[in-house]
Amino acid sequence: MSVPSSNPPDLPSAQPHKTLGAKIYFVVFIGGLLGAFVRSEIGVFTHGMHWDSGYSMLFSRFTFATLLSNVLACFILALVSSLVASRLLSKNKDLIKYGFCTGFCGGLSTMSTFAFEGAYSAFTAMNIVKVIAIMALSMIFGILAALFGSLVGDRLFAFNGKGGAK
């Protein structure tokens, strides 16, 4: 019987920071910066769409911007992951994966805001059933967006594989 090693496997995919050097940190930083910027702009764009300083009657203290940002991040993450997995984006796949998935989607999605708005709504509205229903709908929309993003990525790969635009 062999003793498990305490060292991680020496695989390029398991340790991308060794093969990519500082590039990986740069693309995560730039992706996060752009994702946070897009998140901020979504907040500005949707602010006037609802009554009560950007809050909707349906979502209570849940802003539409938080829902839209999280659903968009789910879609983009699944789309990019699908394209990387299908090898449609095989060149610089680690940089693309970390730049878009970790950086951009991490900056765009707002789990902390989602949790805060849920807790705030639960304590101020005192309607825990409505809060749980809205949070569940947000999760369902995110899962559906991820499924749709994966489907779009698969379709793009199939189109490219059948002699489509390359």
For each residue, the residues with C-beta under 8 A, 3 or more apart:
1:
2:
3:
4:
5:
6:
7: 10
8: 14 15
9: 14
10: 7 14 15
11: 14 15
12: 15 16 18 19
13: 16 94
14: 8 9 10 11
15: 8 10 11 12 18 19
16: 12 13 19 20 24 94 98
17: 20 21 24 25
18: 12 15 21
19: 12 15 16 94
20: 16 17 23 24 94 95
21: 17 18 24
22: 25 26
23: 20 26 27 95
24: 16 17 20 21 27 28 94 95 98
25: 17 22 28 29
26: 22 23 29 30
27: 23 24 30 31 95 98 99 103
28: 24 25 31 32 98 99 102 103 106
29: 25 26 32 33 103
30: 26 27 33 34 99 103
31: 27 28 34 35 98 99 100 102 103 104 105 106 107
32: 28 29 35 36 102 103 104 106 107
33: 29 30 36 37 103 107
34: 30 31 37 38 103 104 107
35: 31 32 38 39 73 103 104 105 106 107 108 109
36: 32 33 39 40 107 108
37: 33 34 40 41 107
38: 34 35 41 42 69 104 107 108
39: 35 36 42 43 65 69 107 108 109 110
40: 36 37 43 44
41: 37 38 44 45
42: 38 39 45 46 65 68 69 72
43: 39 40 46 47 54 63 65 69
44: 40 41 47
45: 41 42 49 65
46: 42 43 49 50 54 63 64 65 68
47: 43 44 53 54 65
48: 54
49: 45 46 54 56 64
50: 46 54 55 56 57 59 63 64
51: 55 56 57
52: 55 56
53: 47
54: 43 46 47 48 49 50 63 64 65
55: 50 51 52 59 60 61 62 63
56: 49 50 51 52 59 60 62 63 64
57: 50 51 60
58: 134
59: 50 55 56 62 63 64 67 134
60: 55 56 57 121 125 127 130 131 134
61: 55 117 120 121 124 125
62: 55 56 59 66 67 114 117 118 121 134 138
63: 43 46 50 54 55 56 59 66 67 113 117
64: 46 49 50 54 56 59 67 68
65: 39 42 43 45 46 47 54 68 69
66: 62 63 69 70 110 113 114 117 138
67: 59 62 63 64 70 71 138 141
68: 42 46 64 65 71 72
69: 38 39 42 43 65 66 72 73 108 109 110
70: 66 67 73 74 109 110 111 114 138 142
71: 67 68 74 75 138 141 142 145
72: 42 68 69 75 76 108 145
73: 35 69 70 76 77 105 108 109
74: 70 71 77 78 109 142 143 145 146 149
75: 71 72 78 79 145 146 148 149
76: 72 73 79 80 100 104 105 108 149
77: 73 74 80 81 100 101 105 146 149
78: 74 75 81 82 145 146 147 148 149 150 153
79: 75 76 82 83 149 150 152 153
80: 76 77 83 84 89 96 97 100 101 105 153
81: 77 78 84 85 97 101 150 153
82: 78 79 85 86 149 150 152 153 154 157
83: 79 80 86 88 89 153 156 157
84: 80 81 87 88 89 90 93 96 97
85: 81 82 153
86: 82 83 153 154 156 157
87: 84 90 93 157
88: 83 84 153 156 157 160
89: 80 83 84 92 93 96
90: 84 87 93
91:
92: 89 95 96
93: 84 87 89 90 96 97
94: 13 16 19 20 24 97 98
95: 20 23 24 27 92 98 99
96: 80 84 89 92 93 99 100
97: 80 81 84 93 94 100 101 102
98: 16 24 27 28 31 94 95 101 102 103
99: 27 28 30 31 95 96 102 103 104
100: 31 76 77 80 96 97 103 104 105
101: 77 80 81 97 98 104 105 106
102: 28 31 32 97 98 99 105 106
103: 27 28 29 30 31 32 33 34 35 98 99 100 106 107
104: 31 32 34 35 38 76 99 100 101 107 108
105: 31 35 73 76 77 80 100 101 102 108 109
106: 28 31 32 35 101 102 103 109
107: 31 32 33 34 35 36 37 38 39 103 104
108: 35 36 38 39 69 72 73 76 104 105
109: 35 39 69 70 73 74 105 106
110: 39 66 69 70 113 114
111: 70 114 115
112: 115 116
113: 63 66 110 116 117
114: 62 66 70 110 111 117 118 135 138
115: 111 112 118 119
116: 112 113 119 120
117: 61 62 63 66 113 114 120 121
118: 62 114 115 121 122 131 134 135
119: 115 116 122 123
120: 61 116 117 123 124
121: 60 61 62 117 118 124 125 127 130 131 134
122: 118 119 125 126 127 128 131
123: 119 120 126
124: 61 120 121
125: 60 61 121 122 130 131
126: 122 123
127: 60 121 122 130 131
128: 122 131 132
129: 132 133
130: 60 121 125 127 133 134
131: 60 118 121 122 125 127 128 134 135
132: 128 129 135 136
133: 129 130 136 137
134: 58 59 60 62 118 121 130 131 137 138
135: 114 118 131 132 138 139
136: 132 133 139 140
137: 133 134 140 141
138: 62 66 67 70 71 114 134 135 141 142
139: 135 136 142 143
140: 136 137 143 144
141: 67 71 137 138 144 145
142: 70 71 74 138 139 145 146
143: 74 139 140 146 147
144: 140 141 147 148
145: 71 72 74 75 78 141 142 148 149
146: 74 75 77 78 142 143 149 150
147: 78 143 144 150 151
148: 75 78 144 145 151 152
149: 74 75 76 77 78 79 82 145 146 152 153
150: 78 79 81 82 146 147 153 154
151: 147 148 154 155
152: 79 82 148 149 155 156
153: 78 79 80 81 82 83 85 86 88 149 150 156 157
154: 82 86 150 151 157 158
155: 151 152 158 159
156: 83 86 88 152 153 159 160
157: 82 83 86 87 88 153 154 160 161
158: 154 155 161 162
159: 155 156 162 164 165
160: 88 156 157 164 165 166
161: 157 158 164
162: 158 159
163:
164: 159 160 161
165: 159 160
166: 160
